[in-house]
């Protein structure tokens, strides 16, 4: 086709007679791609053959054209220019076809899953940072990246575990406190060869025992170390459990909306179905059990078997803390519907108000007594990445199983064993988190001072951010009761919706990109977490340094006011 068009654009097509008289296999290209020529049945191999043949004949045509057309008049230069341009475009198109073949062979579940926290906004922020723009990465709960200092004691212990030869140095007591030295020796004694050796696939038994003791102190009920698995962060634990629960697209998982996209992405990756239940923003992101019933009924009417329910307490991205009464409703619902409850409790140390303290799902379940305490299957998750530790890069976590049948536990162990061992240094961090220095220990005062300072600052930052958002036009934000995030609603005017449509962007993505370009503040659009139709949000962490918060909120307010003035067109909103 390209050659015929080229001939038509020239004053004479005679020069092409030699080429056109030769049977051209360009028309055979689609057949080659289908793998039906010369016995080629492999799509990739057939495409390679087709591309090579087409490129060979196209080069021949160009050579002929250059040789034969040189005798024609001045229009030839234009014709050859067009030819060269067409050839270059064809070369690019064929490369895209080849790459497209590879993409088409990907697992469809991989292509379906989305993870907005590291999506378009984050990638654009990274580009701007490379160009020299100052970026404030509030898109992910990554405390140390935003200036939070690590706690001294756990770093001392892990440093000694990583370099055990320091323990043999006669001067080690001058650099490290005696309790850190003792704890390092304790943890090294639990391993089979130091931090460089694999552990049990469930984690070091001694550390799992410390986790069980922590849970018993917290809840007032016994915990079995054999039902605790240490993991590379809570996310890996969530993925392991969902992998065991989801059998196919006919299996559904109840997930709160807005939700942390770990759940939607993992459910998509495993080929399951996400069954949303919506939190009520007007009730401080409260949960209505009637909404749960409606979600389950609708899913079942579509042939979906709802198998488990996720709760995030405190909430991410919404920051609410579930009350004891709410947890009882949820547990009764799971009991009646025979659902496994997955309790994401990674922010249990991050509480910024006194009215609704954190209470674990397991404690409420045990308090309820029979039949619920024996009949609800529960998996609870925790991590060293959040709280006042913020050790995200260490990747330490655990999950505890309650009322899970022994044969199922064996299968979960099998899945865990595929990865051989969780990160051993992270297991040490977990042991230190659940068993920190005690009153009377040499390091206790410093540890308590550092921990209290971080949590009190986070409480102040939560208020600064909430008040800042609520001072802005067309922005309303519930108070961050817990976790690490604010999730303000951005009431976008019609002009902004139209501009977003013209730009081919989801409205809150459009807003967040504009915010990023203007201020360097990198957030996550609410659409990445799920939200009701026609309602728009963004998520930002409360983690920037406290002394920088007023400037950040002033920068946001200035941008927002200018944005609303540009697109408002006299359209106003009342506050929620």
PATIVEX-431288 format. One record per residue (C-alpha): residue in one letter; z, x, y. Coordinates in pm, whole numbers, plus 50000, padded with zeros to 5 digits. Example, Ala and Ser with C-alpha at 12.3 -4.5 7.8 and 13.67 -1.06 7.14 Angstrom:
2
a507805123049550 s507145136749894 
//
This chain:
576
x500005000050000 x500885028250238 x497445043950186 x495535011850248 x497415005850573 x496715041350682 x493035037650608 x492895005750810 x494485023351108 x491765050251116 x488225046551245 x486815055550909 x488115049150561 x485455070550402 x487775099950387 x489945081050144 x487175072649899 x488015102049677 x491635091649651 x491105054149625 x488475058549353 x491095075849144 x493225049548959 x496515049649151 x499775043548970 x501635033349282 x501404997349163 x503095008648840 x506225019949027 x508204987648977 x507384988648608 x508505024648589 x511815015048752 x512274988448487 x511965015648228 x508905000748054 x506395029148100 x505945057547854 x508765044647639 x511365050947907 x514255027147843 x516925044148050 x516915031248408 x517905064448564 x515375084348368 x512625059048439 x513425059248810 x513275097248819 x509835096348654 x508615069948896 x509855088449201 x508355121449087 x504975105149015 x504885086049342 x505875116249550 x503255137649376 x500465112949448 x501635107249804 x501515144549875 x498035145849724 x496965117849954 x498335135750257 x496575168150165 x493285149650116 x493725131750446 x494355163950636 x491275180250481 x488835151450502 x489865136550836 x489565168651036 x485865161051098 x486595127451261 x487155121051632 x490325122951841 x491925092551678 x492655114051376 x495705130751529 x497315096851585 x496375086251235 x497885117651080 x501025113651289 x501405078551155 x500805091250805 x503465118450833 x505935093150973 x505185069050691 x505585096950437 x508995106550575 x510115070250568 x508895067050212 x510795098350114 x514015083650259 x513385049950098 x512885065449755 x516095085149788 x517895053049876 x516365036149573 x517655063949351 x521135062549506 x521045024649477 x520415028149104 x523595048549072 x525605023549279 x524334994449069 x525765011248759 x529295011348902 x531944988548755 x531624955848950 x535404953548978 x535444986649168 x532964972849419 x534964940849463 x538314956549546 x539194962949910 x542074982550064 x542214976150438 x545085000450509 x542615029150457 x539515009350550 x537085007750843 x539725011751115 x541305041950950 x537935058750894 x536925053051258 x540295066551374 x539745097851165 x536325102651324 x537775099351674 x540525123951586 x537915149651478 x536225144251815 x539465153951989 x540935119752072 x544705115852028 x545275090051754 x548555072451678 x548275063151310 x550365031451286 x548155017851009 x550325029450720 x554065032250658 x554115070250658 x557355080250840 x557105118050825 x553535117750957 x554895100451269 x557675125351329 x560605114351110 x562505144850990 x563255147950619 x566845144850504 x568355179350456 x570295175950131 x567515163249901 x565115189450034 x567675216849965 x568175205049608 x564455201749532 x563735235449696 x566165251849454 x564625232949162 x561155244149264 x562295280449297 x565075283649036 x565105321549070 x566935315849399 x569925303749197 x570255338649054 x570345354849396 x573875365949485 x573305354349842 x572215318949753 x575565305049868 x574845318050219 x571695296950246 x572545265750046 x575735244750028 x577645245449701 x576995208649623 x573215213549662 x573375243449427 x575355223249172 x572945193949187 x569935216749144 x571475231948832 x572255196848707 x568665184648743 x567165216248597 x569405211548293 x567825177248240 x564295191748209 x562675208847913 x561395237948120 x561885231748488 x559745211448724 x556545225648577 x557115209348237 x556165173848138 x559015149148108 x559325118747886 x556585094047982 x559275070348107 x560895098048313 x563845121148257 x566565102348064 x569285116748289 x567595104248604 x566965070048450 x570695068648375 x571415075648744 x569025047648845 x570795023648606 x574175032948757 x572785026949109 x571534992349009 x574904983748852 x576754994349169 x574334974149384 x574264942049179 x577524942048984 x575694938048651 x574854963748379 x571454980348373 x569874996548067 x568225030848127 x565855023347837 x564384994948046 x563805016948350 x560555036248390 x560135063048658 x556685062848822 x554525081349074 x555585058449359 x556145021249324 x552375015049348 x551725031549011 x554405009948855 x552854978349000 x549464988748864 x550894995748518 x552554961748496 x549554942548629 x547384961448380 x549574947748101 x549644912148238 x545974906548329 x543624900448038 x540574888948234 x539354867448522 x540994836948365 x544424851848437 x545894845548782 x548664862748979 x550504843849254 x550564866149561 x552044858749905 x549584856350195 x549774876850408 x550154902950133 x550124940450088 x546544948149973 x547784968849679 x548014935549497 x544634920949587 x542894954349521 x544584959949185 x543994924249068 x540294928049157 x540094961948987 x541584947648667 x539264917448673 x541974891348731 x542224862948983 x544464863049289 x546184829649343 x547414828549705 x550514811049832 x550844810050210 x553954820350400 x554844798650702 x554624818651025 x556264790951228 x559304793850997 x559604831651032 x557264836650737 x559364814950512 x558334804250162 x557904767750066 x558214760649692 x556024729649733 x553254752949847 x553794773249530 x553384742249315 x550164732849494 x548754767949449 x549504767749074 x548104732649027 x544894741549209 x544454773549008 x544974755448679 x542464728748780 x539954757248804 x540774769648456 x542994798448569 x546114806648368 x548774816948619 x550844843948449 x552974861148714 x554274858149068 x554724885649328 x557374885649598 x557724912949861 x561294914249992 x561644925250269 x558114914750351 x555054936250403 x553314930350642 x555484901950769 x558924918750785 x560994888550677 x564024889750445 x564324863250175 x567584843950170 x569654839249855 x568744802249855 x565054810749874 x565364835449585 x567084809049371 x564204784949435 x561714811649336 x563564820649016 x563874784148913 x560164779748980 x559304809848761 x561584796748488 x559954762348489 x556414776048509 x557064804548260 x555944831248505 x556874868048512 x558394876248853 x557354909549008 x559924918549272 x558584944049522 x561854955949677 x560794989649818 x562124981850169 x565624971750059 x567214998750278 x565184988250585 x567204959250730 x567424954151108 x569624923351141 x572904911450994 x572174874550927 x570064880250614 x571044912050430 x568944923450136 x569924908449801 x568044918049487 x566204893349267 x568134906248966 x571534899549124 x570564863949217 x569144858548868 x572324870848698 x574484850448936 x572584818948837 x573744821848478 x572184805848171 x569494794548108 x567874812748400 x569604846548357 x568244848648000 x564954830448049 x563214845648354 x561234877348292 x561644900448592 x560224934448686 x561734950448999 x560224980049191 x561715006349421 x560585039549575 x561615070749769 x558725064850012 x560495039350230 x564075032850347 x565495061250557 x564015086650315 x560335081450396 x559225106750132 x555785090950087 x554045122849978 x556555129749701 x555395098449509 x558655088549344 x559395053349220 x560795032448939 x560634997848786 x563354979848594 x562564953048335 x564834923148276 x564354899047982 x561134916147875 x560724914147493 x561074947547305 x557524946347166 x556164941947519 x558284971247641 x556704992347366 x553234983447489 x554194991647851 x555485025047726 x552115031047558 x550335025247888 x552745048848068 x552265075647802 x548525077647873 x549405096648192 x551865118347990 x554535122048259 x555425110448608 x555745137148878 x558925156348788 x559885167649138 x559575131149251 x561945121348970 x564495145249120 x564035128649459 x564645094949294 x567815107849131 x569035120249468 x568195087449641 x570185066449394 x572985092049375 x573365107149724 x576295128649844 x579645110649825 x582565111450069 x584365144650021 x581195163749922 x580295193250143 x576975177650248 x578225141950291 x578865142150666 x575455156450751 x573695132950508 x575515102350647 x574795112951006 x571065117950939 x570705085350744 x572565064551001 x570545079751286 x567235070351124 x568245034651042 x569755027751384 x566645041251555 x564415019451336 x566464988951434 x565984997051803 x562255003351754 x561834969951576 x563244952451884 x561204973152132 x557994964751947 x558734927751900 x559694923652267 x556644943352374 x554224921552179 x555844889552302 x555384900952663 x551604901952619 x549164873952695 x547994854252389 x550224874752155 x553224861451964 x555354880551715 x558244871451487 x561114896051486 x560904923551224 x563984915851011 x563214943350763 x560584967350623 x558564989150865 x556024966451031 x555294941751306 x552654915251240 x551814898651573 x549424869451598 x546574876351840 x545214844151983 x541634854052049 x539724833652310 x536274818552233 x534514846252427 x536034872452198 x535064852751889 x531474850852012 x531384888052097 x532754896551751 x530074875051589 x527334892251788 x528744925951684 x528804915251319 x532574920051295 x535464898551176 x537274888351499 x540514907451438 x538564938051323 x536624936051650 x539894934351847 x541504963251654 x538424985351697 x538454978952071 x542184987152076 x541565019451886 x538745030852114 x540725023052430 x544195035552336 x543995056352018 x546385031951845 x545205028051484 x546304994751333 x545204972551043 x543544938851112 x545324908750969 x542244899150769 x543024929150545 x546224911850432 x544944876150420 x545714849150674 x544994812650739 x541484803550852 x541014807451228 x544284826751277 x544224863851360 x546804891851341 x547204929151330 x549754950251149 x551374980551302 x554265001551182 x557445005151389 x557485042151299 x556265060751611 x558995081851769 x561505060651961 x560945079852284 x557215072752261 x557545035452193 x557705023252557 x554525042352644 x552755029252332 x553694993352409 x552674997352775 x549325010752656 x548914981052422 x549844956152694 x547364971452940 x544574970052682 x545404934752571 x545564921052926 x542184936653008 x540684924052682 x541904888552742 x540684889453102 x537244900652984 x536844873852715 x539214845952819 x536864826153047 x539764804753164 x540764794552812 x544514795852757 x546974792452471 x550524780052450 x553064800752261 x554044791151909 
//
